[in-house]
Amino acid sequence: MEEAKMPLHGGGIVHAPFKWRRGELCLHFFVEEAMGTPSTIIAAIATPAIAAKEKEVEDLFKKYQHKLLDAVFSGLSCVVSVPFYTAFLPLLFWSGHGKLARQMTLLMAFCDYLGNCVKDAVSAPRPSCPPVRRITATKDEQENALEYGLPSSHTLNTVCLTGYLLHYVLSYSRNGDASIQFAGVALVCLFIGLIGLGRIYLGMHSLVDIIGGLTMGLVILTFWLTVHEYIDNFIVSEQNVTSFWAALSFLLLFAYPTPELPTPSFEFHTAFNGVAFGIVAGVQQTYNQFHHEAVPRIFTEQLRVHAFMGRMLVGIPTILIVKFCSKAFAKWIVPVVSNTLGIPIRSTGYIPKLNGSVTGKKSDKIKQSSYVQKLFFFSQQDTFDVDTGIRFIQYAGLAWSVVDLVPSIFSHLKL
């Protein structure tokens, strides 16, 4: 495991001492927006207390640093990371719990969009490293370290997804035993607490970030539990769902804030935006064949464990092949369409020969510029980054294969 320094979003390093602490910055931002001039008085009173509390938390975690805790908290972070959910959700679809899988997928996309929007709008940096020790055990964690800190995405996602999973399990089992319900809530709260502590221990977030992620997660979960049945009914039974969701996905690519400095947050949002569209398009077309409530579920006579293992052996290679093919197709079609429409293009990663169109600081600025500006003021932009369209198509194809192509193969193979 690697102890990483605090990367600045333009590629530099933030060195200690960092006099204007993160808690002070975040509080000042929100109060300034809400109250204007009185924020100076409130911030002057409250920020020293926040700064002192964050310092106490940092000092406390320094006393308990150990290689075992490094491994435990790094492992927990991997369990609630986006790559884990990306691998877990297809298995949930193939296990017969289609409603749970599509709801968790859409909820994940919703959390990713709102959380990343707040991160890039507030642009509050992560804790300074040094003095904070940061541990990035995986490539995914190294990419996460390049994002802004508020709110904690791991905390936000864990609150929403474990909370919804608990709601589904209790509703599905129809168990009215208060002791079981209490045990479920306690287990979820313990898990969320460990995730939050782990993010502070690993140096990825401050206490303010965790509280922000927890609060935002509870608000989103409450909202989702209010509307999830309406969303699900709309997806599986209404008309023109695919065209509506395509328009919504396109709009969400434009309705995104411009961060102070470039981060990978928009890339993560684009990927899950594509996943959500692929899932909705596939489920809407094949609901009556593969995703209705009467489909065989794992651990039943209709879907035994060995049959589910067969599904995994067939399904996982298939979706990886589709992802590769979707990416190759998108790398061909997106530049062709852009050139046909007379749009000057560039690529920051997927197409090397287009990588030299714009370089350096100007390139970063264009990459992160608001897509609303690109829509209405495109003449002011030198080039358009085709990586956004490629990434969206790639992950939309991957998600579509999970709910449409692969179940069709299962049907032909009697799995």
PLY file of the C-alpha trace (Angstrom):
ply
format ascii 1.0
element vertex 415
property float x
property float y
property float z
element edge 414
property int vertex1
property int vertex2
end_header
0.00 0.00 0.00
1.23 3.46 -0.90
1.24 6.56 1.23
0.27 9.31 -1.20
0.84 13.02 -1.00
-2.05 15.39 -1.55
-2.36 15.84 -5.32
-3.49 19.22 -6.45
-6.04 18.97 -9.24
-3.69 20.49 -11.76
-0.97 17.94 -11.01
0.91 19.65 -8.16
1.19 18.97 -4.44
-0.46 20.74 -1.52
2.17 21.22 1.19
1.64 21.88 4.87
0.94 24.09 6.57
-2.50 24.66 4.99
-3.62 27.63 7.06
-7.19 27.93 5.81
-8.52 24.56 6.96
-11.14 22.64 5.00
-13.84 22.85 7.64
-13.50 26.62 7.72
-13.63 26.81 3.92
-16.76 24.63 3.63
-18.65 26.37 6.41
-17.78 29.79 5.03
-18.97 28.73 1.56
-22.40 27.52 2.68
-23.07 30.36 5.10
-21.87 32.93 2.55
-24.29 31.56 -0.04
-27.19 31.39 2.40
-26.76 34.58 4.43
-24.35 36.92 2.67
-22.60 39.46 4.94
-23.55 37.89 8.33
-21.46 34.88 7.33
-18.33 36.78 8.39
-19.49 36.88 12.01
-20.78 33.29 12.06
-17.67 31.93 10.36
-15.43 33.83 12.78
-17.18 32.15 15.71
-17.66 28.65 14.34
-14.61 27.93 12.21
-12.06 27.85 15.06
-14.16 25.20 16.78
-14.38 23.15 13.58
-10.66 23.50 12.98
-9.89 22.41 16.54
-12.22 19.40 16.29
-10.68 18.27 13.00
-7.22 18.58 14.55
-8.33 16.42 17.48
-9.65 13.77 15.12
-6.43 13.78 13.08
-4.28 13.46 16.22
-6.46 10.63 17.52
-6.10 8.59 14.35
-2.33 9.14 14.31
-2.10 7.33 17.66
-3.72 4.16 16.28
-1.94 3.78 12.94
-1.14 0.13 12.25
-0.59 -2.04 9.18
-3.54 -4.25 10.12
-5.87 -1.26 10.28
-4.41 -0.03 6.98
-5.41 -3.33 5.36
-8.85 -3.52 7.02
-9.95 -0.02 6.12
-8.47 -0.27 2.60
-10.45 -3.49 2.11
-13.66 -1.86 3.35
-13.14 1.03 0.94
-12.82 -1.44 -1.93
-16.06 -3.17 -0.89
-18.05 0.06 -1.29
-16.17 1.40 -4.31
-17.67 2.00 -7.76
-15.75 -0.94 -9.35
-17.23 -3.27 -6.72
-20.78 -2.13 -7.43
-20.10 -2.40 -11.16
-19.20 -6.07 -10.66
-21.89 -6.78 -8.06
-24.96 -5.32 -9.81
-24.85 -7.67 -12.85
-24.80 -10.66 -10.51
-27.82 -9.21 -8.72
-29.71 -9.01 -12.02
-28.83 -12.59 -12.91
-29.81 -13.87 -9.45
-33.46 -13.05 -10.17
-33.76 -9.92 -8.02
-34.29 -7.62 -10.98
-36.25 -4.93 -9.18
-33.62 -4.57 -6.47
-30.84 -4.52 -9.07
-32.36 -1.84 -11.29
-33.33 0.31 -8.31
-29.83 0.12 -6.83
-28.30 0.90 -10.23
-30.46 4.00 -10.72
-29.92 5.05 -7.12
-26.16 4.67 -7.57
-26.26 6.83 -10.70
-28.38 9.41 -8.88
-25.98 9.50 -5.91
-22.97 9.72 -8.21
-24.45 12.64 -10.12
-25.56 14.68 -7.10
-22.47 13.91 -5.04
-20.05 14.80 -7.83
-22.00 17.93 -8.69
-21.63 19.14 -5.10
-17.94 18.18 -5.06
-17.13 20.16 -8.19
-19.42 23.07 -7.29
-17.95 23.52 -3.80
-14.40 22.51 -4.87
-13.33 21.87 -1.27
-9.93 20.09 -1.26
-9.18 16.89 0.60
-7.10 17.02 3.80
-3.56 18.26 3.18
-0.97 15.53 2.79
1.33 16.04 4.66
0.62 16.43 7.57
-2.19 13.90 7.04
-1.02 10.43 5.99
-2.91 9.24 2.91
-3.07 5.54 1.93
-4.13 4.65 -1.62
-4.00 0.87 -1.93
-5.58 0.57 -5.37
-5.63 2.43 -8.67
-9.25 3.32 -8.00
-8.26 4.99 -4.73
-5.51 6.93 -6.48
-8.10 8.26 -8.94
-10.47 9.09 -6.08
-7.70 11.13 -4.45
-7.75 13.43 -7.48
-11.35 14.46 -6.75
-12.45 17.13 -4.34
-13.44 16.01 -0.86
-16.88 17.30 0.11
-19.04 15.24 0.38
-17.52 11.80 0.96
-18.83 9.68 -1.94
-18.08 6.42 -0.12
-20.17 7.52 2.86
-22.97 8.89 0.70
-23.18 5.77 -1.47
-22.99 3.43 1.51
-25.83 5.21 3.31
-28.08 5.09 0.24
-27.33 1.59 -1.03
-27.20 -0.25 2.29
-30.26 1.66 3.44
-32.20 0.70 0.34
-30.97 -2.90 0.55
-32.22 -3.12 4.14
-35.58 -1.67 3.08
-35.86 -4.21 0.27
-34.93 -7.18 2.46
-37.38 -6.25 5.19
-40.15 -5.61 2.64
-39.40 -8.79 0.68
-39.30 -11.03 3.74
-42.33 -9.31 5.31
-40.82 -9.98 8.72
-42.52 -7.91 11.39
-40.20 -9.00 14.20
-38.97 -5.79 15.83
-35.77 -7.43 17.05
-34.77 -8.47 13.51
-35.53 -5.00 12.18
-33.48 -3.43 14.97
-30.59 -5.81 14.29
-30.70 -4.92 10.59
-30.65 -1.19 11.26
-27.84 -1.61 13.82
-25.76 -3.64 11.38
-26.22 -1.04 8.62
-25.32 1.81 11.01
-22.21 -0.06 12.17
-21.10 -0.64 8.59
-21.66 3.02 7.65
-19.72 4.09 10.74
-16.77 1.86 9.84
-16.73 3.24 6.30
-16.71 6.81 7.59
-13.96 6.09 10.12
-11.98 4.29 7.46
-12.10 7.24 5.08
-10.71 9.53 7.80
-8.11 6.95 8.85
-6.89 6.54 5.27
-6.48 10.31 4.96
-9.03 10.57 2.16
-11.56 12.75 3.99
-12.01 15.03 6.95
-14.77 14.84 9.55
-16.65 17.59 7.66
-16.61 15.48 4.48
-18.02 12.47 6.31
-20.78 14.47 7.97
-21.61 16.03 4.61
-21.79 12.62 2.93
-23.89 11.18 5.75
-26.36 14.06 5.71
-26.65 14.12 1.94
-27.04 10.34 1.83
-29.91 10.37 4.34
-31.70 13.09 2.37
-31.29 11.22 -0.93
-32.35 7.89 0.61
-35.47 9.44 2.11
-36.37 10.98 -1.23
-35.70 7.73 -3.12
-37.86 5.64 -0.78
-40.68 8.07 -1.56
-40.44 7.87 -5.34
-38.83 4.50 -6.18
-42.12 2.70 -6.87
-43.22 5.43 -9.28
-39.87 5.30 -11.08
-39.97 1.52 -11.36
-43.54 1.49 -12.65
-42.64 4.11 -15.22
-39.65 2.11 -16.49
-41.41 -1.23 -16.82
-44.85 -0.19 -18.06
-44.94 3.25 -19.70
-44.45 4.23 -23.34
-41.48 6.06 -24.91
-39.34 5.35 -21.86
-36.13 4.80 -23.82
-36.42 8.07 -25.76
-37.25 9.96 -22.58
-34.27 8.50 -20.74
-31.97 9.23 -23.67
-33.01 12.89 -23.52
-32.57 12.91 -19.74
-29.10 11.36 -20.01
-28.08 13.93 -22.60
-29.36 16.74 -20.38
-27.41 15.45 -17.37
-24.19 15.62 -19.39
-24.83 19.35 -19.83
-26.28 20.13 -16.40
-23.00 19.79 -14.57
-20.96 22.46 -12.75
-17.50 23.63 -13.70
-14.97 22.80 -10.94
-12.26 25.18 -9.84
-9.62 22.76 -11.18
-9.95 19.61 -13.37
-11.01 16.39 -11.62
-12.19 12.93 -12.82
-15.62 13.40 -11.20
-17.36 14.22 -14.49
-15.87 11.09 -16.07
-17.34 8.96 -13.27
-20.72 10.64 -13.73
-20.61 10.06 -17.50
-19.92 6.35 -17.00
-22.80 5.80 -14.57
-25.07 7.98 -16.66
-24.42 5.56 -19.52
-25.01 2.58 -17.24
-28.38 3.95 -16.14
-29.46 4.53 -19.73
-28.39 1.02 -20.81
-30.24 -0.58 -17.91
-33.43 1.37 -18.55
-33.37 0.70 -22.29
-32.72 -3.01 -21.84
-35.24 -3.59 -19.03
-37.95 -1.64 -20.82
-37.61 -3.88 -23.88
-37.29 -7.24 -22.09
-39.18 -6.83 -18.81
-41.88 -9.39 -19.62
-39.28 -11.95 -20.75
-36.51 -11.71 -18.15
-37.19 -9.17 -15.39
-40.74 -9.62 -14.12
-41.40 -10.53 -10.49
-42.05 -14.23 -11.24
-38.57 -15.00 -12.65
-36.58 -17.77 -10.89
-34.49 -16.54 -7.96
-31.28 -17.94 -6.60
-31.47 -20.58 -3.83
-34.80 -21.85 -5.17
-35.66 -25.02 -7.07
-35.83 -23.06 -10.32
-32.36 -21.49 -9.93
-29.91 -23.60 -7.98
-26.41 -22.48 -7.08
-24.70 -24.50 -9.81
-26.99 -22.93 -12.44
-26.15 -19.47 -11.12
-22.44 -20.30 -11.32
-23.04 -21.25 -14.95
-24.64 -17.88 -15.52
-21.58 -16.16 -14.09
-19.19 -18.16 -16.28
-21.18 -17.22 -19.38
-22.28 -13.73 -18.45
-19.10 -12.08 -17.19
-16.97 -12.81 -20.30
-19.90 -11.75 -22.50
-20.35 -8.33 -20.93
-16.58 -7.72 -21.02
-16.57 -8.50 -24.75
-19.55 -6.18 -25.28
-17.77 -3.43 -23.34
-14.70 -3.80 -25.57
-16.80 -3.82 -28.74
-18.89 -0.85 -27.59
-15.75 1.15 -26.91
-14.29 0.26 -30.33
-17.57 1.19 -32.05
-17.81 4.48 -30.14
-14.21 5.40 -30.96
-15.15 5.07 -34.64
-18.67 6.52 -34.74
-18.30 9.54 -32.42
-15.47 11.19 -34.41
-17.26 10.40 -37.68
-20.49 12.03 -36.51
-18.60 15.01 -35.06
-16.69 15.56 -38.29
-19.88 15.21 -40.32
-21.48 17.96 -38.23
-18.38 20.13 -38.60
-17.49 20.00 -34.89
-13.73 20.28 -34.19
-12.75 17.44 -31.88
-9.99 16.23 -29.60
-9.45 13.29 -27.28
-7.73 13.37 -23.89
-7.21 9.63 -23.70
-9.17 7.28 -25.94
-7.84 8.36 -29.35
-4.09 9.20 -29.16
-3.91 10.78 -32.61
-6.40 13.42 -31.48
-4.56 14.07 -28.23
-2.40 16.91 -29.53
-5.15 19.28 -30.61
-5.02 21.30 -27.43
-2.38 20.95 -24.76
-1.41 22.09 -21.32
-3.46 24.38 -19.13
-5.83 25.32 -21.93
-6.64 21.65 -22.52
-7.58 21.12 -18.89
-9.79 24.18 -18.96
-11.68 23.00 -22.03
-12.04 19.47 -20.66
-13.75 20.73 -17.51
-15.69 23.62 -19.03
-19.44 23.64 -18.54
-21.35 21.63 -21.09
-24.08 24.27 -21.04
-21.49 26.60 -22.54
-20.58 23.97 -25.10
-24.22 23.67 -26.09
-25.05 27.36 -26.48
-21.64 28.96 -27.03
-19.77 26.27 -28.92
-18.19 28.80 -31.23
-16.10 29.99 -28.27
-14.63 26.51 -27.75
-11.65 25.38 -29.80
-12.47 21.66 -29.70
-14.89 19.14 -28.27
-13.59 16.21 -26.19
-15.02 13.07 -27.80
-14.08 10.98 -24.75
-17.39 11.95 -23.14
-19.45 10.38 -25.93
-17.18 7.35 -26.15
-17.39 6.70 -22.42
-21.18 7.08 -22.39
-21.70 4.65 -25.30
-19.19 2.17 -23.86
-20.96 1.88 -20.50
-24.44 2.04 -22.00
-23.55 -0.97 -24.15
-22.14 -2.79 -21.14
-25.31 -2.21 -19.10
-27.61 -3.15 -21.98
-25.82 -6.48 -22.37
-26.35 -7.24 -18.66
-30.15 -7.00 -18.89
-30.87 -7.90 -22.53
-28.17 -9.81 -24.41
-26.90 -12.01 -21.57
-30.38 -13.07 -20.32
-31.22 -14.02 -23.93
-28.12 -16.24 -23.97
-29.17 -17.76 -20.63
-32.56 -18.57 -22.14
-31.03 -20.34 -25.13
-28.63 -22.29 -22.89
-31.44 -23.24 -20.45
-29.68 -21.44 -17.60
0 1
1 2
2 3
3 4
4 5
5 6
6 7
7 8
8 9
9 10
10 11
11 12
12 13
13 14
14 15
15 16
16 17
17 18
18 19
19 20
20 21
21 22
22 23
23 24
24 25
25 26
26 27
27 28
28 29
29 30
30 31
31 32
32 33
33 34
34 35
35 36
36 37
37 38
38 39
39 40
40 41
41 42
42 43
43 44
44 45
45 46
46 47
47 48
48 49
49 50
50 51
51 52
52 53
53 54
54 55
55 56
56 57
57 58
58 59
59 60
60 61
61 62
62 63
63 64
64 65
65 66
66 67
67 68
68 69
69 70
70 71
71 72
72 73
73 74
74 75
75 76
76 77
77 78
78 79
79 80
80 81
81 82
82 83
83 84
84 85
85 86
86 87
87 88
88 89
89 90
90 91
91 92
92 93
93 94
94 95
95 96
96 97
97 98
98 99
99 100
100 101
101 102
102 103
103 104
104 105
105 106
106 107
107 108
108 109
109 110
110 111
111 112
112 113
113 114
114 115
115 116
116 117
117 118
118 119
119 120
120 121
121 122
122 123
123 124
124 125
125 126
126 127
127 128
128 129
129 130
130 131
131 132
132 133
133 134
134 135
135 136
136 137
137 138
138 139
139 140
140 141
141 142
142 143
143 144
144 145
145 146
146 147
147 148
148 149
149 150
150 151
151 152
152 153
153 154
154 155
155 156
156 157
157 158
158 159
159 160
160 161
161 162
162 163
163 164
164 165
165 166
166 167
167 168
168 169
169 170
170 171
171 172
172 173
173 174
174 175
175 176
176 177
177 178
178 179
179 180
180 181
181 182
182 183
183 184
184 185
185 186
186 187
187 188
188 189
189 190
190 191
191 192
192 193
193 194
194 195
195 196
196 197
197 198
198 199
199 200
200 201
201 202
202 203
203 204
204 205
205 206
206 207
207 208
208 209
209 210
210 211
211 212
212 213
213 214
214 215
215 216
216 217
217 218
218 219
219 220
220 221
221 222
222 223
223 224
224 225
225 226
226 227
227 228
228 229
229 230
230 231
231 232
232 233
233 234
234 235
235 236
236 237
237 238
238 239
239 240
240 241
241 242
242 243
243 244
244 245
245 246
246 247
247 248
248 249
249 250
250 251
251 252
252 253
253 254
254 255
255 256
256 257
257 258
258 259
259 260
260 261
261 262
262 263
263 264
264 265
265 266
266 267
267 268
268 269
269 270
270 271
271 272
272 273
273 274
274 275
275 276
276 277
277 278
278 279
279 280
280 281
281 282
282 283
283 284
284 285
285 286
286 287
287 288
288 289
289 290
290 291
291 292
292 293
293 294
294 295
295 296
296 297
297 298
298 299
299 300
300 301
301 302
302 303
303 304
304 305
305 306
306 307
307 308
308 309
309 310
310 311
311 312
312 313
313 314
314 315
315 316
316 317
317 318
318 319
319 320
320 321
321 322
322 323
323 324
324 325
325 326
326 327
327 328
328 329
329 330
330 331
331 332
332 333
333 334
334 335
335 336
336 337
337 338
338 339
339 340
340 341
341 342
342 343
343 344
344 345
345 346
346 347
347 348
348 349
349 350
350 351
351 352
352 353
353 354
354 355
355 356
356 357
357 358
358 359
359 360
360 361
361 362
362 363
363 364
364 365
365 366
366 367
367 368
368 369
369 370
370 371
371 372
372 373
373 374
374 375
375 376
376 377
377 378
378 379
379 380
380 381
381 382
382 383
383 384
384 385
385 386
386 387
387 388
388 389
389 390
390 391
391 392
392 393
393 394
394 395
395 396
396 397
397 398
398 399
399 400
400 401
401 402
402 403
403 404
404 405
405 406
406 407
407 408
408 409
409 410
410 411
411 412
412 413
413 414
